[in-house]
Amino acid sequence: MNLEEAKIRQAFTDKDWQEVKAQDTWQIFKIMAEFVEGFEKMSKIGPCVSIFGSARTKPDSRYYQLAEDIAHKLTLEGYGVITGGGPGIMEAANKGAQKAGGKSVGLNIKLPFEQSPNQYIDHDKSITFDYFFVRKLMFIKYAQGFVVLPGGFGTMDELFESITLIQTGKIGRFPIVMVGKDYWQGLMEWIKTILVTEYYINPDDLKLFRLVDTADEAVTVIDNFYSKYLLKPNF
């Protein structure tokens, strides 16, 4: 028992402590169940692109319309679309995929404010997760590319985790496309002027992602990448 566990242990009776340890053990099985369900459903979907962005984006936003257009065009190129399953950018992407008759996947997450799956997800391709880390694995494991539109902390988390995994060689390289130069420009300047100039990252790391402004550009980046590589599931 380490020091931190010993401090926690002092706050419980023996009976309570055993219950806490039992809950930890059962949580393992709950996590395993989420992995099993995810693997079983996602292994059947074929080549897909994950599209990320804010759940708060309204249907009259240009980014909502841009996400819908990107998903529509990707579907026409033969890709399915994976989103976080909620409203905003996620809804727009699922809508675009469904309108084009393509596969529309939604990986929803249980949140305190009860995010519900949007109506444009294929009924057999909707999964709801308790654990963010299981859900994020599904985004990466079964996607052939990421398209990242404006969003908040969750979007940033998904973006930087994917870049980190590629940078460190934990997964094979795949295209990461950041859409919306107005939104991303400040972050890009900070990366170049701070991270690169102070040697926190290598200049070549900037090649791990592309910044574009239009749906056609986003789709072209992904198509061009796979014109050079064998298209296969990312695992």
N, C-alpha and C positions, 0 to 999 in steps of 0.2 A: 504494500500500500504506500503510495507516494504521499508527500506532505499535503498536497491539495486535497487528495481523497481523504486523508486523515482528518483534515479540518471539517470537511463535509460530514464525515462519519460521526463526529462529536455532536452534531445537531440532531441525531436520530437515536431512538431506542433500538435495541437489537431487532425487534420485530419489524419496525419501520424500515430499518436498513436492509433487511432481507427482501422486503417488498420492493424497495427501490432497485436492488440488484436484479430481482426477477423481472421488473418492468424493462430494464435495459436488455435483458436476454430476449424477451418477447419482441422488443422493438427490432431486433435483428431479423426476425422472421417477417415482420411487416415490410421492412426494407427489401428483403429478398423477394417478397411477393410483388412489389412494385417493379423490380427489375425483370422478373419472369413475365409479367403481363406486358411490359414495354417491349421486351425482346420478341415475344411471340407475335405481337401485332406489327411492330415496326419492321421486322425481318421480311415482311411480305409486300412492302410498299413500292419497292423499286427506287430508281434514282430520283432524288428530291433535293430541293433547295429550302433551307430554313430562312424565314423572313422575320426580322425582329423590329420592334419599335414600340412607341408609347401606347398604352391602353387608353390614354386620355385624349388621343387625337380624334377630332370630330369629323363626321362624314363630309362636311363642307371644306375641310382643310385640303390644301394642295398635296400634302404628304399622304393623306388618306387615298386620294385619287391616284397618286403616283404609285403607292403600294399595290393598289388594285390592278393598275396597268402593268406593273412589273410581273405580278403573279400570273396575269392573263397571258402575257407574252412568253413567260417561262414554260407555262403549260403547253402552249402551242409548239414549243421546241421539244416537248417530250418529257419535261420534268414534272414531278409532283411538287406540292408546296406544303411545308411544315411551318406551323406557327405555334405560339403559346396558347392559342385557343380562345382568347378573351376578346374584348372589344377593341376599338381604335384601329391601329395599324394591323393588328392580328386579324380582326374581322375583315378589313379591306383585302388583305392578301388571300384569305380563305374565299372571299366573295369572287375575286378575280379568277382564282383557280376553278371554282365550281362553275362559273359562267362559261369558261372555256372547255368544260367537260373533262377536266383533269382531276387527279387525286388531290384531295383537300384534307390535310391532317391537322388535328388540334391537340396539343399537349397542355391541358389545363392544369392549374395549380390551385389547391385549396387555400384561401386567404381569409383573414378575419372579416373582410367586407364581402365575402362570398362572390368571387368572380365566377361567372357562369359561362359555359361554352357558347360561342356564337352560333348562329343558325346556319352558317355556310360550311360547316365541317361535315364530311361524309360520316354517316351514322356509325359505320364500322371502323372508323379511324379516329375516334375521339377517346382520349385517355385522360383521366384526372389523377394527379399525383399529390401526395402529402409532402414529399421531400424535393426541395429545389435541386439538390445534387443529382438525384436520379433523373429528374426531368432534363437537366442540362446535358447529361450523358446521352440521352436519346436524341437531343438536337444535334449533337456532334457526331455520334456514331453512325447515324443513318442519313446524314446530309452530304451532298456533293458540293455544297457551297453555302455561304452565308450572305444575305443581303440585309444591311443594317440601316434602318431609317431613324430619324430623330426619336429619342426616348430618354428615359431617366436612368436611375441607378441600375435597374434590372437590365436594361439594354446595354449599358456600359459593361456590366458584369459579363454578359454573354459575349460581347465583342472582345474584351481583353482576355477572357479565358481562352477563346479560340486562338487568338494571336499567340498567347503564351504557350499553348500546347504545340503549335506548329514551330514556334521559335526554339523550343527545347527538344524538339524531335520526338515528342510523345505521340503525335499522330502524323500521318502523311499530310503533305501540303494540299490545300484546296483553296479556291478563290474566296476572298472576303471583300465584299463591295460595300463601301459606305456611301449612302445616297443623300445628297443635299449639301452642297458646298457651303451655303450660307450658315447652316447649322454647325457643321463640323470644322469650319475653317479655324476658329479659335483654338480648338483642341489640337489641330494639326500644327499650328504655329508653335504651341507650347511643346509638343513632341519634338519638333525640329530644333527649337531654340534652347530647350532645357535638356530633354532626354538625350538627344544626339550630341549636342555641343559639350555636355558635361559627362559624356561617355557612359550613361546609364544603359543605353542601347547602341547597337552598331548601325551605321547609316544604311546598311543593306536590309535591316529589319523593316525599313519603310516600304520595301518591295513586297511585304507580306500582305498588304491590303491596297485597294484602289479607291480613290474618291471620284465619284461621278455625280451628274446632275439629272440625268434623264433615264427613263425606263429602257430605251434602246441601248444606251451605254452600259447599263447594268447587265442586261442580257448578253451583250456582246462580250463583256469581260469573261463571263462564265462559259460562253460558247467557245471563245478563243482558247481558254485554258484547256478545255476538253478536246479541242482539235489536235492537241499535242500529246494527250495522255489517254490511256485506256479508262473509259468511264466504268467505275465499279463502286460498290458500297464502301464507305470510308471506315473500314475496320480490317 
